Amino acid sequence: MSLVSFGMQAQNHILLKGQTRDSTFAPIAFANVMAIDTATQEMKSFAVTDVKGGFQIRLQENTVYEIKVTFVGYVPFSQYMKLDKSPETPLTIIMKEAINALDEVTVVAEMPVLVRGDTISYKAEAFTKGDERKLEDVLEELPGFAIRDNGDIEVQGKRVDKVLVDGKEFFEGDTKLATKNIPADVVDRVQVLQNFNDIQPMQGLNNDEQLALNIELKSDKKRIVFGDIEAGRGPDNRYFGHANTFYYAPKTSVNFIGDGNNVGELALTLNDYFRMSGGLSSMASRNGTSFRMNAGDAGIPISDRNSASHLTNRLGALNFTTRPTDRFQLSGFLIGFDNDITMGSNSLRTYPQLEDLTQEQLATTSSIENKSGLGRFSAKYTPNYNLQLDYTFFGKRSTIDQELLRNSQLISGDNSLQENNQREPSSQSHQVRMFNALNERNIVSAEVNYNEEQTTTNQLLASQLPLFSDFLPNNTLQLSQDQDIISKRIDGAFNYYYILNKTTHINVAVGINRSKQTLISNLADEQEEVVDLDQELNITNRYARIRYRKKWNKLTLSPGVSLNSYTVKGVYESPNQVQYLFPQINARYEFGTSHDIDFSYNQSLEYNDVSAYGEGYRLNGYNTLLFGNLSLDPAFSHNLGLSYRNFNMYNFFNISGGLNYQYIKDGFINNQELSGVENVLTSVNATDANYTASGYLNLEKRFDHFRVNGMVTVSKSVLNNQIESQLIQNDNFMHQYRLNMSARLFKKLSIRTGYTASINRYSSGSLTNQFVNHRPNIGTTFSHNGFRFETEYAYNKYVNQSQDQETSFEVLDASLSYRKKKSPWEFKVQGLNLLDTRAVRRDSFSDNLISTYSYNIQQRYGLLTVMYDL
């Protein structure tokens, strides 16, 4: 902090304010204002004028600058000035309209920022310093951009949904794979595509206003192979290998990513999977109804080097996009990965609903082997601007083998348990869509979606003490569980849009959703006493929906209503039929560009999956059995959302926030039958309503070489559960405060520092627990003459206030690399977990369990790596 303060004071900055006007003295918004140091010819300060034509830039005193202002359609303005103090009167700049169209094109090429309609284009070299390695380093330098820890990209407070490279999707738009792998030196411009919709006939006709980034490659990278290869070795047989290869041509792009390491670096995370698999957006599902399909896992590892004691990853990924003709496009990806994970934990588990507040000391070790593959293929045909036909396939298959050893310590005695699980989740999805603009007033669309999921589970549990003796007929020391859940769903929808004028349209839709789920379960003990279960659930929803959308100047309203008719078979003696009318509304008020407020309200109905209905015992962990409920009704909810966003290009101040509230009637809760720490869970409908409320506020201010960001997140939930048919209310209140600052000093040193405080307060009945985590962190990057030294340090102080327990741990990583100027070779020495921390703390809450965990993590290790740029 002292270095940051010294660096800012040493600059002796003065503030130059001004306004841009045209010949009629009307303000010119989104003009580029640059301050060029005449001695070095470097751009020292930059701003974009706001909607009133105002701007402000920071300059050094007694330095000669060329002040340049450019905007499309106007002659560039230029003026030299040298200031010794901040002027009292704002500078007024009058710009003349350009006559020569060719000159206008030249001006566009020079602009650091170009705003045209819903597209904002940033010239990368105007903001970067030249030492950036990957796309994420470039984006961090752009005003209004932020890279979150989970890999999400945010622009002006909004999450980016897709990443394109020269107009072609990169791994179906996955943001993290793009930011971590695309080299920085190939990026020419970064385009922000607001209100993005890749379906031409549907432009402006829905409320799903996606945000996309298009990475424009440099002119000499338009038809070329580029990328990098990195390999490293370290003591204790540590290794790391990573390769990126990119081929781009005007009509075809091919990307390959290969990764193999045993240092805990994940090339594909669960967030990446959801981003890539969630791309099959369906208009047939927007009717206020949701079905819980098979709740099997995705087969993606969720552990990293800070939550596992050993983690080996191997991955190969191939992405392609080709356009054989101007009307036909093919794209897709294939990803295969193999993970070996060893985990260990010690936890203190408190069971608040037991009379003596029983506590259990549980030590667990587990080994997991996961082999998975997923792929996607898309074909799009656009014979003309008004017609589009497309087909998409997405599939996944995994095999996951897990072995667990547990030692449970209770007042009543100790117990050792062994568990072997094998899960084989698989899924496939098909989607066919048609969009056709019949004329300027009539547009139709139709789609059919088919989804199939299956999870096969084989589980064996062995114990030194009898298992579930109060629930199962025999005092058995071993249980085996075989289970299949098969889910099939088909959706069909037809949409008609009538365009009244440029600001008004009506949408009428009819459709059907039909799902079929089958549960086959076999639970056996040592005496081969078997609990067999064969349950089927069929739900059909026929619906009709109408929506009206109208824009009045700055206000856009979109109310609608959906009539749904449900038929449920398989779990009732006779078909159950019900009807619901769901209203919904979306509203947006735009104060100006990048300044708006949104409100949404809708009602929805949710049906549970078949596993909640099957009336028979099923194994669900070392101390839990499941038992179904045939009288389970759907859950009904009211959902409200409010969001606010304001990004000011005048002073680069960004504020965003949001509120969400959900009120759930007849929500799905658990009724527990207890026998010590063993229990049976049955899904029932809550007699009292549950609700969750959450909100966040994010503030960011950017200076020339300094950035500060603060965020507050708050959530409150009230969930009602049952213990042996007695209602128990569980309250969870969480609030988190985060402050991050970054600065670049003397052009060579970058400092990133932050502080996060997380407070969780959980109440269940008469018991209250509060957990607090303090996490200050600091990172530095120093670059000089080809050398680059980086450090990342985090300190965690973990407090269980209810039990007066306090622990702390530290994690320090560092690396030193060298790359000669213009050389393709880079050499790096890095050390991870240099302080050799062996365990980290976590906490979790549920309706019957409060747990404090200590996770084993990877021990200290080092690597020597070599990288070569293709």
N, C-alpha and C positions, 0 to 999 in steps of 0.2 A: 504493500500500500504506500509506503514511503517512496519507493521508486516511481510509482504511478504519479504521486503528487509532485515529485521533483520534476518528472518528465513534462508534466503539463505546465508547471510554472516556468520551466526553462524556455518554453516556446515563445513567451511574450506575445500571445495572440491578441489581435484586435479584431473587432467584428464589423464587417461591411454589410449593411442592409441596403436593399434596393427594390425597385419595381420595374417590370417590363410592360410596355404599352405598344399598341400599334398606332398607325397614323391618325386614327379617330380617338385615341387615348383610351381605348378599351383594353382591359388586362389580357395578357397572353399567358395562359396556363401551360404547364409542363414543358417550358423552355429549359434548355441546358445552360447552366452558368458555370464557367470554368475559370480558375485562376492559374495561369501558367507562369512559373518562375522563369524570367527572361535569361537568367544566368545558366540554369541547368536545362531549360526547356522541358521541365517536368510539370505535370499537373499537380498542384499543391492543395487545391481545395475545389470542391464541386457541390452543386446544389441543383435542384429542379424546382421551378417556380410553382407556387400553389395556385388554386383556382382564382385568386385575386391578383396573380402576377407577382406576388412577393417572393423574395428570397433573402437568404443571409449566408455568408461564407466567412470563414476564419482565415486571417492572413497574419504573417509575421510583420512586425513593424520595420520600417526603413528598408524594405525589400521591393524591388521593381517587379511588378506583375503586369501581364497582359490579361485583362478581363475580357473573356469571349462569351458571347451569348448566341446560341443557335436554335432555330426552330424551323420545322418543315414549312416551306412556302415563304420564308422571309430571308432577306439578305443578312448574313452573319454580322453581328456587331462586335467591334473590337476597340478597346481603349487601354492605354498604358497608365498606370498610377503607382505612386509610392506614398505610403501613409505612415505617420508616426503616432497616430491615435485613432480611435473609432470616430468616424464622422457623426455629427449630431443630426444631419439631414440625410434621409435615405437617397441613394442614387437612383435617378429616373432614367430609364433607357427606352428610347423610341426606336422601334424596328420597322424597316421598310419592306413592303411586299416584294418578293422576287418575281421577275418576269420570265426569265429563262428556265424552262423545266429541267434542262440538263444540270444547271447549277443546283437545283433542288435535290437531285439525286446525290450529288457530291456532298451536300450538307448532311444528308441522312447518314452517309458512311462515317462521318466524323463524330456524330452524336454519341456521347456516353450512354444517354437514356433517351429512348424514343417511345412516346405514348401515341398509339393510333388505335382508336376504338377500344376494344376489350383486351388489347395486347400491349404489354410493356416490354420493351427490348433493352437489355443492358449490354454494353460493350465491355467484355470481360477485362481487357487490358487496361481500361480506364480506372479500375478499382483494385486490381491485384498488384502484388509487389514483385512477382517473378519467382518466388521460392515456394509456390503452392505445388503440391504433389498430385492430389486427386480433386475430383469435382467438388467434394464437400469443402475443401479449402477455398475454392473459388466462390462458392455460394456464401460462405461465412463473411466474405468481404463485401457483398452486395447489400445496399441499404434495404432494410425491411425483411431480410432473410434470416432464418434460424434453422439449425440442425438439432433435433431433439435426440435424447439418449437412445430411444427406440428406433432411430433411423428415419423418422418422419421429417419431411421438409415443411417448414411453415413460411409463408410469404404474407406479410402484413397481417399476421395473426390467423391466417387461414391455412389449413393443411392441404398440401399438394397431393392430388389423387393419382396422377400419372406423370411419368417422365418419358419424353420422346427424344430421339436423336435424329436430327434432320427430318423431322416429321414422322419417324417410324418408332413404334413403341420398343423400349428396351426391357426385355424380360417381362412383357405384358405390363410395363409401366412401373415395375417395382422400384421404389425410391432408394432403398438402402443399397441394393446391389449396384445401382447407378452411381451413387455418391461415393461408394467405397472402391469402385473399379475403373471408372472413366478417367483417363489421365487429364491433368489440368492443362497441359500445353497444347491440347487439340481443340480447346473450347474457344470459339470466336465470340458468339453472343449467347446470352441466356434470355429466352423469351418467356414471359409469364402470360399464359393464355387463360384469361378469366372467362367464366361462363362457358367452359369447354364442353363441346358435344361433337363427337366424331360421326354423328348420323346427320347428314346434310338435310334431309327433309324435315327433321325434328328440331332444327335450330330455333331456340327461344320458346319452345312449347311446353317445357316442364320446369319444375322447381328444383331439380337436381343439378344445380349449377356447380359443376366440377371445376377444379383448378388444376391446370397442367403446366408443366415446364417443357419447353422445346430447346434442346441444346444444339445450337448451330455450330457445325465444325468449321475450322479454318479452311480457306480455299484449297490449300495444298493437302488437305486431309479428306477430300471428297471422294477419292477413289484410292484407297491405300489400306495396307495392313499395319496396325500399330498395337501397342500393348506393352506388357512387361512380364518378366519372369523373376521370381524371388525364391531363394532356397537358403536354408539355415540349419546349423547343427549346434548342439550344446551338450554339456555334461549330462550324465544319467540317461543317455540315449534320447535326449530331446531332439526333435526335428520339426522343421516348418517348411512347407512348400506352397507356393501360390503362383498361378499363371493367369493372365488375362490376354486374350487375343481378340482383336476387333478387325473385321473387314467391312468397309463401307464403300458402296458405289451408289450412283443415283437410283438404281432400281432394286438393289439387293444389299442386305446387311446380314452378317453372320457374327455372332459373339460366342466365345468359349471362355468359361471360367473353370479352372481346376484348383483343388485345394486339398492338402493333406497335412495334418499336424497332430502332435500330441501335447500341445501347450495350451489347449483350451480355447482356441480362437474359432468361433462359429462363422462359417461362411454363409449359412442359411439359418435364420431364426424363425420363431413362431410368428412374429409380426410379418416377416417376409412372406411366409406361407399364406397368411390371411389376406395380405395385399394382392397376391397373385391369384389365389383361388376365389377371391371375392369379386373378381371382375365380371362374373356372369350376372350382371344386374338384370332384374326381371320386372317388367311393368305388370306382369301377371300377379305379383305378390303384393301390390300396393292397394290392398282392399281392407286393411285393418285386421288381418288374421295371420296368426303364426302357429306353426305346428312344430313341436319339439321332435326333431328326427332323432335317429340313433345318437346317443350322447357319447359314442366312442371317441377315443383321442385321435388327434390328427396324425400321430406318428412322427412328430417333429420334436427334436430335443429341446427342452426348455432350460437345461443347465448350461452354465458357462464356467470359466476358470475360477470365478469367485463364489461358486456354489457346489463344486464337485472337487473331490480329491484327485481324480484322474479323468481325463477326457481326451479321447482320440477321435478325430474327424477326418473323413475322406469324402470328397464331393467332386462330381463332374456335372457341368451344366452347359447346355447348348441352346442358343436362341437364334431364330432366323426371321427375317421379313423379306419377302420378295414381291415384286409387282411385274408379272410377265407382260401385262398390258396396262394401259392407263385405267382400264375399267375393272381389273381383277387383281386382288391382293391376297397373298397367303402369309400366315405368320404362326409362330408357335415356339414352344420350348420343351426340352426334356431335362430333367434333373434327377440324378441318382446320388444317394449318400448313404454312408455307413458310419455309425457312431458306437463307440464303446465307452461307457460311463461307469465310474465307481464313485459312490457317494457314501458319506457317513455323517451321522448326526446324533446329538444328545438333546433330549427335550424334557422339559418339565410340563406335564399336562395336568390341568386342574379341571375337574368335573363339577361345575357349580351346582348341578341339580341333585347331586347325592347329598344325603343328610350330613355326612361328616366332611363335606368338601374334599373328597378323596383326591390325592395327588399321586401321580404316577411318574416315575423316572424311567424313560424309555430310550434305550440305545439301539440305533438302527444302522446297519450297513447293507448296501445294495449294489448290485452290478447289473447293468442294462446293456443289451446289445440290440441295436436298432438298424434295420436295413429297410430303406424306403425308396420309392421312385414316384415321381409325379410328372405329368406332362399336359400340355395344352396345345390345341390346334385350332386355328381360326381361318375361315375363308370369307372374303367379302367381295361382292359383285355389285358394281354401280354402273349400269349401262348408260345412265344419264344423271343429271343433277337431282331429278325428282324421284328416283327409284333406287332403293338399296335392298339387297338380299344378303343375309349372312348366316353362317353356321359356326358354332363353337363347341368344342369338346374339351372337357377337363377330367382327368383321371388320376387316381392315387392308390397306391398299395403299399402296405408296410407289414413287416414281421418284427415283433418286439418281444424279446425274451428277458425276463427279469427274475433275479434271485434276491431274496431278502432274508436277513437274519436279525431277529429282534430279541432284546432282553428287557423284560418288564419287571420293575421293582415296585411292589406295593407293600403296605403295612401287613397285609395278609400273607405275603410271601413273594418269591421270585418265580419267573416263568421264562423259558426260552422257546422261541417259535421260529419255524422255518417256512418260507413261502416261495413257491415257484409259480410264475405267471407266464403265459404266452398269449399274446394278443395279435390278431391279424385284421386290422381295419382296412377296408377298401371302399372306394367310391368311384362313381362315374356320373358325369353330367353331360347332357346334350341340349343344345339350344338352337332353334331355327327361327329367324325373324324376317319380317318384310315391312318396309316403310315406303309409302308411295304418296307423293303430292299429286293428287289428281288435277288440281288447278290451284290458283293462288288462294282460294278460299276453302278448299276441301282436302284434307289429308287423312289417310288411313294407315293403320299398322296392325299387324297380327304376329303372334308368336306362340310357340309351343316349347315347353321345357320338360325334360325328363331327368329325374335324379334317382340314383340307386345307391344305397349304402349298406354295408354289411360288416359286422364285427363278430369275429369268432374268438371266444375266450376259453382258455383251459387253465384252471387254477388249482393248486394243491397246497393245503395248509396243515402243518404238523406242529403239535404242541406237547410239552411235558405234562401239562395239566389238562383236565377235560375241557372240551370246547362247547360253549353254549349249552351247558347241562340243564339250565332252567327253561330252555326253549325247544331243544331237540330231544327225542325220546331216549337216546342211548348216551352213556358217558363215553364219548369218543375222543380219541387223541388225534384224529386225522379226518379231514374233510376234503373232498374233491368237487370242483364245480366246473361243469361244461355248459357253455351258453352261446347261443346264436341270436343275434338281433338283425333282422333284415327289414330295411325300409325302402319303399318305392313310392315315388311321387310324380305326378304329371300335372302340369299347369297349362292352361290355354287361355288366351285373352285376345280380344279384338277391340281396337281403339279407333274412334272417329273424332277428328278435330274440325270444328267449323270456325274459320277465321272471320270475325266480323270486321276488324280493321287492324291497324298496326299495333294497337295497344290492348285489344280484347279478343279472346277466343273462348270457345266452349269445348269441353272434352266429355264424350260419352263412351263408356267402356262396359263390356259384358265379358264374363269369363267363368272358368271353373277350376277349382283346385281339388285334386283327389289324391289322398295318401293311404297307403296300406302298410302296416307294420306287423311283423310276426316275431314273437319271443318264444324260443325253445330253450328250456333250462333243465339241467339234471344235477342235483346235489346229492352226493352219496357219502356215507360214513364208513368206518372200518368194517361194520357188520353188513355192508352193502344195503342198508336201509336207504331208500331213495325217495327224494322229493322231486317228482316230475312236474313240469309246467309247460303248457302249450297254449299261448294266448295270442289272439289276433285283434287288431284295432283298425277299423276302416272309417275314415272321415272324408266327407264330400262337402265342399262349399261352392254354391252357385251364387254369383253376385252380379249386381249392376251398379255402376257408379257414374256420377255426373260431377264435373268440376267446371268452375267459371273463373277466368283469370282476367283482371282488369288493371291497367296502369294509368294512374292519374298523376302526371308530372313526376313527382318524387316518390309517390306511394304506389305500391303494387299489392293487390289483394287477390287471394286465390282460395275461395271457399269451396267446399264440396261435401257430398254425402254419398255413402255407400250402403246398399241394401244387401244383406248376406243371409243366405238360407243354408243351414247345416243339417246334415244327416250323419249320425254316428251309429256304426254297427260293430258287433263283435264283443263288446264289453257289457252290453245290456241284453236283456231277454228279448226285447223287440227294438227295432230301430228308434233312436231318439232324434227328434226333429225340433229345431229351434230357429228363430229368425231374430236378427239384430239390425238396427239402423245406426250407422256410425257417421257422425259429423266430423269434419276436419276443416282447418283453416290455416293458411300461411299468409303472413303479411311482412312486407319489407318497406322501410322508409329510408331513402338515400339522401343524406344531407349534402353529399357531394361525392366526387370520385374517391374511392377508398375510405368512405365514411358512411356507415349504414347501421341500422338496427333491424333485427329479424325476430319475428314471433311465430310460433307454431303451436297448434293444439290438435290432438287427435285422440280417438278412442280405439281400443284394440281388444281382441279376444285371443287367448292363448290356450291351446290344448296340450296336455302333457303327452309324453311318449308312452309306448306300450309297456315299458318296464315298470311304470308307476301303477299299472292296473293288475298285473299278474298276481293272483292270490296264492302265493307259495313262497317258501323260504329260498333265498339266494344269498350267497356269500359276497360280502362287500368289504373285505379287510379283515385284519386279525381279530377284531372285537366287534364287528358289525354284521348283522344280517338285514336283508331287505324283505319286506312283505308288501304285496300290492293291495290296491283298494279299488274294487269295481264300481263304487259309487262316486268316483272322483268327477267333479264338474270342471268346466273350463274357468280360467281366471280372466277377470275383466279389469281393464286399467284405463285411467285418464293420464295422458302424457302432455306436459307443457314444456316448451323450451323458449328461451329468450337469449339472444346473443347481440353483442355490440362490438363494432370494429371502427377504429379511426387511425389511419396512418397519415401523418402530416409530412409532406415532402418539403415543406418550408423549413422545418427544424428537425426532421428525421425523428419525430417522437411518435411512438406506436403504442396504442392502448387497445386492448381487446378483453372481453369478458363475457361471461355467460351464466345463465341460471337454468337448471333443469329440475323438474318435479314430476314424480310418478306416484299416483294413488292407485293401489291395487285392491280390488274387492274379490273375495273368494280365491285369494292367492294360494299357491301351492306351498305348504309348509310340512314339516315332519312331526309326526307323533312318535314319541320314543317310549318303548318298554324297556326298563332298566333291570339289570342284574349285576351289581357291581359296576365294573368298567365295560361290561358287555351290554349290547343293546340291540333292539330291533327297530328299524325305521320303517314307517308307513307314511306315504304321502297322503295328506288330507287337505281339505279346503279350510282356509282360515276363517274363523267366526268373526274376528275383528279385522279391519282393514290394515294392510301394511302400506308404508310409504317410504320413499327415498327422496331426498332433496340434496342438490349439490350446486356449487358455484365456483367460479374462478375469476381472477383478475390478473392480467398480465400487462406490465408496463415496460417499455424499452426506449432508451434514449441513446442516440448515436452522435458522437462528435467526430472530428477528423481522425483521431487516432485512439479514441477511447469509446467504449460501449458499456452501458450498464443495463441490467435486466432484473426485474423483480416480479415474483409471481406468488399469489396466495390461492390456495385450493382448500375448500371446505366441503364436507359432506356429512349428512345426518340421515340415519336410517332407523326405522322402527319396524321390527319384524316379530310377529307373534308365532310362537311355536307351542307344541304341546308335549308335556311330560306325563305319560300315563293318563292321557285325556285331560290333564289340567293345563290351562292356558298360562304360558310364560311369555312375558314381554322382554325382548332383547333390544337394547339401544346401542347404537354404534355412532360415535361422533369422532370424526377425523379432521384435523386441520394441519396444513403444511405451508411453510413459509420458505421461499427460496430467493436468494440474492446472488447474482452473478455479475462480475465485472471483467472486462478484458481491455488491454491496452497494448499498443505497439510503440516502443521507445527506441529512439536513435536508429530507426530503420532496421535494427538487427535483433532486438529483443522483444518477444511477445510474452505477456503475462496474462494468465486466466485464473481468476480466483472466485470462490463462491462459498456460500454457506446455506445449508438446508436444515430446517428444524421440522420434524414430523411428530405429531402428538396424536395418539389413538386412545380414546376412552371408551371402554366397553362395559355395559351393565347388563346383567342377566339376573332377574329377580332381585334379591337383596345384595348380590355380589357385584362389586365394581373393580375393574382393573384399568390402570392407565400406564401406557408405554410411551416413552419419549426417546427420540433418536436425534442427536446433534451430529451434523456432518460438515465440517469445514474442509475445503479442498483448494489446491493450488496447482497450476501447471505452468511450465515455462518452455519457451522455444528460443534458442539463440543460434543465429546463423551468421557465419563469417568465412569468407574465402573458401567456400565449398563445404565447410564443416557445419553440422547441424546437431545441436545438443537439446534433447527434450526430456522433461521430467513431468510426472503426474503423481501427486500425493493426495491422499484422503485420510482423514481421521474420523473415526466413528465412536461416539460415546452413547452407549445404550443403557437406558434406565427403566427398570420395572418398579414404578413408584409404589405399587400396591404391596409388593413384597420386599421393598427397600433393597433391591439388587442393582448393582451398577457394574458394567463391564465396558471395555474399550478395545478397539483394534485399529491398526494402521495398515495401509497398503501403499507401497511406493514402487513405481516403475520408472526406468530411465533408459535412454538410448543415445548413442553417439554415432553419427553417420558422416560419410564423406563422399562427395560427388564433384569431380572436376568439371569446370564450366564446359558445357556442350558435350560432355562425355555421356555415353549411354550406360556406364557402369556406376553402381553405388555400393558402398560397403558400410555395414552397420554392425555395431555391438550393442546388445540390449540386455538389460536385466529386469525381470519381472518378479514382483513380490519380494523386493530386496530386503525388507525387514523380516521376512520369513514368518509372516502371520499364518497360523494354522487353522483358525476357525473364525467365523463371523456369526453375528446374532440376528435373529428374525423373530417375529411374533405373528400369531394368527388367532382369529376368533371364529367361533361357530355357535350354533344354538345350544350345544351341550359340551363345548370344549374350549378352553383357553390355553394356548400353548406358547411356550418360549423355546425357541430352537437355537442350537449351536451347530452350524454347518462346518464340516471340514472343507478346506479349500486347497488348491495346489500349492505345494511348497515353493521356496525360492528356486529360481533357475535362470540360466543365461543362454543367449543365442548369439552366434556369429552368422550374419546373413549377407548374401550377395544378390543384388538386383541388376537386371539388364533390361533396358528399354528397347523394344523392337522398333 
